[in-house]
Amino acid sequence: MNSRERVLSAYERKGYDRIPVKHEGTPEINRMLIDHFGLKNMNQLLKVLGDDFRYVEARYVGPELKKFDDGSFEGYWGERYAYVQFGSGKYMESVHKPYAGVSELAKLDRSHFPSADWFDYSTIRDQCKVLRKEYAVCYGGAGDFDFINSISRARGMEEVLMDMVDDNEVFNELFSARFNFYYEMHRRALEAADGLIDFVHIGEDLGNQLGPMISKDLFEKYFAPRYAQYMKMAHGHGARVMMHMCGTVDSFLPRLIEIGLDVQDVVQPTTPGMDIANLKQRFGNRLVFQGSLNVQGEIAFGSPTDVRREVRRRLDLFPTGGLFLGPSHAIQPGSPLENVLAIYDEAGSVAREIDESIMGLEDGGDDVNRVNLAKLF
């Protein structure tokens, strides 16, 4: 099987030659792995690890995003980011929130609202045609839609959570603008791809470590109608919907399945209800899972034996499909190299030899710090 055949067969629960895998690591982890294998770039690393997914992108042609003297830089919505050091890693954090404290619609500055016109979709079909010869083709990312998390980057988390309770008109406008922006981007990309995109990738952090972020009533009011509209559109173009959801989100899964969710992405196993065996028992005949290896547990703090045991447990739980194996988020700085390697070795995906078919790949740029900027913007 090639990667695309493997992914689609596992998605349909028809078996596989090995379980499909999807790698996610911070820039520090990716650099550690690249150096370990003696590689040059992320494309080579994904090939060595056996990652079965590849992404197509619309080219950004919009206004230049500003950079500031203090090192911060602008996002799509006028918010600003800076790198902040946390231990051995750096993370982009919001340092300027342009919509914080704005309480009246008349005072909302819409001049920073982005447009789907800022992207060129003309090469997407050609990208798909090349990649789908071998890989499962994806479009989008964890930051697409992502209302709670990403609006908070421009307004503040506490304010956003209160906005939903208060039915705040400014938040409603920001919510609608964000939905319309990403809906139109995805629609144009899917239309340009003409049926060649296998998965669309979106996100919404509906949970925290121990429970849901919002009530089911708020989910039904704000999220369900818009996601139902989006998922219907995506399915109409032949794409399956994969949704990144951090935290404890099992209470939302029945409704998400009902409105069209196909794949739950990352699967953060911090409560008994989010354990992968529990999720499979409750939803495994209606939902495919992606991720689930705990970046806050065995990957960071366990031994290679612990990691292998968790991989093996998943292989036993999903012998014919229903799971794409990977971490529960980006693998974090400080995670031992041996533990990371154990994931892909036990899965049977890591290359046993690094030959010309890997080293000769077109690199598509050698920036190992490449991230999905949509998660930030």
N, C-alpha and C positions, 0 to 999 in steps of 0.2 A: 504494500500500500504506500502511496505517497501521502503527504500530510493532509491534503484536502480530502482524499478518500477516507483516511483514518478518522478525521474529525466528523465528517458527515455520517459515516457508518456508526460511530460512537453516539452521535446525536440521535440517530434513529434506533439505537440499541440493537444493532445487528452484528456487533462484534468488532474486533480490531486486532491487528498484529501486535500492537503495544498501545497502552493508554495514551491519548493525546495529551500534550503538555502545553502550558502557556506560562512563560517566565515573566516575572516582574521584579525588578530590583531598583534600589536607589542608585544614583550615579556612582556613589562610593562602592557599592556592591558590584555594579557592572564593571567598574575599573579593576577591582580586585580579581574578578573572573577573567577579564581580558588579559591582564598581566599574567595570571596563572597559566593560561593556555598559550601565551605568546601571540595574541591576535592583534588586530589593528583597530577594529571598530565593532559597533553593535550588530551589524548584519552578520558578521562572522561569528560573533558570540551566539546569536540566536540559532544559527546553523549548527554550531557545536553542541549546544544544549538540547537541540531537537525540538525547538519551539515550532508548533504546527500552524501558527497564525501569522498573517501579515496584514498591514494596514495600508489603504490608499488614502490620499489626502487631496483636498482642494488647495490650490496655491493661493497664499495671501497676497492680495494686490491692493489692499486698502491703504488708508493714510498711515504714514509712519508713526509708530508708537513712540512716545517721548521717553528719553532717558534724562535723568536729573543728576545734578552735581554731587548729591549725597550717595550716588550709586543705585538709587531706586529706579524703577521703570514702570511704565504705564501698561495697564491691561485694557481689554476691549471696552470696558464700561467706565473708564476714567479713574478706576482705582489704581493704586500704586503698590508695588511689591519691592521687597529687598530680601537678600539672603541673610538668614540669621543662623548663627552657629549653635548647634545642640550636640554636645558631646563630640563625637567624631564625625558628625554629619552636618550638612547645611540644608536648610529648607527655605523655600520662598514663603514669606509671610506678608500679609497685607499690612501696609504701614500708612495708608491714606484711604479713607472711606468717604467718597464724595456725597453719598446719600444719607449718611448718619445724621439723625436729628431732624431730617426734613419731614414735616408733619402735614403739610398741605400740598395738594396736587398742583396748585398754582405756582408753588415755589420749586417744583421739581425741574431740574435742568436736564432736558432730554438731548442736549447737543452731543453727549458722549455715548448715546445708544448706538451700537454697531448695526451693520446691515449685512444681509447675505450677499449683497452686491460686492462686498469687499473680498470675495473669493472667486477664483477662476476654476471652474469645474470641467473644463474642456479636455483635460488629460486623464480624467478618472477612468474612462472606459479602457484606454490603452494600458493604464496601470493594472487594472483588473485582469486584462487578457494575459499579461505577462505573469502575474503572481498566481492566478488560479490554475496554471498548468501544474503547480506543485502544492500550493498552500490554500488554506481556508482564508478567504478575503473578508476583511472587516473595514468598516468606516465608522468614524466617530471616536468617542472616548469617554472616560469616566466623568469628565466635566461637562459633557453636553447635557443641557437642561440643568440638572444639579441645583435645583432652586434654593434649598435651605442653605447649603454650604457656600455656594458661589454668590448668592445675593448678600450673604453675611459678610463676604470679603469686601463688599462695597457699602455695607450699611451697619453691620455688627450683628453677632449671633443673638444676643439678648433681645435686641430690637426686632429682629426678624421673627423670633418665636412669639413675642408679644403682638406683633403685627397680625399674625394669623388669628390669634384669639380675638383681637379687636376689630378685625376686618378693615384694616387700615387702607385707605385709598391709595397712598403712595406705594405701599408694598404691592397692592393689586396691580398697579400700573407697571412696576418693575417685573413682577411675575409674568404678566401678559407679554411684555416686551421681550423677556428672555425666552419664553416659549415660542413666540412668533419667529424670533431670530434663528433658533436651532431647528425648529420645524422646517423652515424654509431652506436652511442649509442642507438638511438631510434630504428633503424632497428633491432639491436640485441635484444633489450627488447621486441619489438613487435613480433619478431620471436619466442622468448622464451615463450611469453605469449600464443601464438597459438590462437589468436582471443579473448582472455578474457579481454583485455583492452578496456574500453568504450571510454575514452577520452585521447588524448595526449595533453600535456600542453607545450606551447612554449611562447616566448615573443619577443617583439620589440617595444621600446618606440619611435614611429614615430611622436609623437606630443609633443608640450609644452602646457602651460596653455591657450594660445590664438590661436595657429595655428599649422601647420605642421612643423616638424623639417627639412624636406628636400623637394625638388621638386618632382613632379611626374616623371620627366625624370630620376632623380637619383634613385627613387624607382624602376622604370622599368629596369634600367641598373643593379643595384646591388641585389635587393631583390626579385623582382617578379619571375625571372627564378629559383632561388634556392628554394623559398618557394613553387612554383608550383611542383618542383621535390619532395620535402619533403612531401607535402600534398597528392600527388598521391601515394607515397609509404605508408603513414599512412592509407589512405583509402583502399589500397590493403590488409591491415591486419585487416580491419573491425573497425578501430578506427575513431572517430570524432576528428577534430582538434580545440582546444581551444587556442586562442592567446591573451596573456596579452598585452595590449597597453595603456600606460599612455598618457594623453594629448588629444589634439584635433585632431582626426584621421579620421573624417567622410569622408574626401575627398579621402582617400585610400580604403574605404570599398568596393566600387563597384568592383575594381580590385581584392581585396583580396577574395571577394565572387566568382568572376569569376575563380580564380585559385584554389579554394577549401576550403576556410575558413568556418567553421561551427559555431563557438561560439566566439564572441568578449568578452574578459575577462576584468573586472573591470569597464569599461565605466565611464570615468571621466567627470562629467557634468559641465564643467567650461564655456562653451559657449552655446548660443541658439541652435546651430547645434548639440551639443552633449547631449541635453536634451533627456531623455529616450522616451518621447512621440514623439519627432521629429524623433529619430532614428527608432522607431517602424513604423512610417508612411512611411518612406523612404525605410527601409531595412527589416522590420519585417517578411515579407513572405519568405525571403531568408537567414536570419541570426538569430541565438539565442543569447541573451545577458546574461551576467553574471556580477552581481555587481550593480553599478549605484547609491547607496546611498552615499551622498556626505560627505567624511571624512573631507573636508575643510569647510563644511557648517553646516547643521543641526546637524550632529552627534557630532561635536566638540563644536559648539557655540549656537545651538538651545536648545529647551526644549524637554522633552519627547513627548509633544503634537506635536511639529514640526516633530519629527522623525516618529511618528505614522502616521501623515498625509501623509508623503512621502511614507511610506510603503503601506498605503492604496491606494494611487494613482497608485502604481505599480500593486497592486492586481486587481484594476479595469481595468488597461490597458491590463493586460495579464491574463484573466480569465481562459483560457484553456492551457496556456503554452507559451513558447517563451522567458521566463526570468527565470534565477536562481538568487534569491535575495541575495544580499550581499553588502558590502561596496565598494566604488570606489578605494580603496587601503587598506593597513593595517590600521586599526583604530589606531589613534595616541595617545600618552601619553597626558593626560590632558582632554581627552574626558570624560564627566561625566558617571559614572556607570549607572545611570538611563537612559541615552540616549542609551547606548549600549544594555541594557536589553530590552528597548522598541522595538528595531528592531525585536528581536526574539519572543517577546511576541505578538506583532501585527501580525507577520507572522504565529503565531500558532505553532511554532516549538519547543519552549523551554519546557523542561520537567517540569511537574507539581509536580512530586515527584521524589526524588532521592533515588532509591531503589537498591537492590543487582545487578540488571541487569546492572546498571551503575557503582556502586562502585566496583563490582567484575570483571570489565574488566581487561584483561591483559594489563599492562600499556605500554609495549614496550619501557620502559625507562621513567623516570620522569623529563626530562629536559624541563621545560616550556619555555626555551629560544630557543627551536629548531626552526630553520629557514631553508628554502630551500637554501642550500649553492650554488646551481647552479646560483641563482640570483646574487651572489657575484662573482662567478668565471667564 
